[in-house]
Amino acid sequence: VKRRTSSFSNTFSHVEPTTAESWLQALAVWWNRCQS
């Protein structure tokens, strides 16, 4: 998972930090729903 996180960081390195953060928050919500 940490490896994926770093690759996501590289993908979003050119994006506004707030955009990347909100996208990752949405991903976290989706991920948590799928895990339950």
C-alpha positions as CSV (number, residue, x, y, z in Angstrom):
1,V,0.0,0.0,0.0
2,K,2.8,2.4,0.8
3,R,4.3,1.7,-2.6
4,R,1.0,2.6,-4.2
5,T,0.8,5.8,-2.1
6,S,4.2,6.9,-3.3
7,S,3.2,6.3,-7.0
8,F,0.0,8.3,-6.4
9,S,2.2,11.1,-5.0
10,N,4.3,11.1,-8.1
11,T,1.2,11.2,-10.2
12,F,-0.2,14.2,-8.3
13,S,3.2,16.0,-8.1
14,H,2.0,18.4,-10.8
15,V,-1.5,18.9,-9.3
16,E,-2.5,21.5,-6.8
17,P,-2.0,20.0,-3.3
18,T,-5.7,20.6,-2.3
19,T,-6.9,18.8,-5.4
20,A,-4.7,15.8,-4.7
21,E,-5.8,15.8,-1.0
22,S,-9.5,15.9,-1.8
23,W,-9.0,13.2,-4.4
24,L,-7.2,11.0,-1.9
25,Q,-9.8,11.6,0.7
26,A,-12.5,10.5,-1.8
27,L,-10.4,7.4,-2.6
28,A,-10.1,6.6,1.1
29,V,-13.9,6.8,1.6
30,W,-14.4,4.5,-1.4
31,W,-11.7,2.1,-0.2
32,N,-13.2,1.9,3.3
33,R,-16.7,1.2,1.8
34,C,-15.3,-1.6,-0.4
35,Q,-13.4,-3.2,2.5
36,S,-16.5,-3.6,4.7
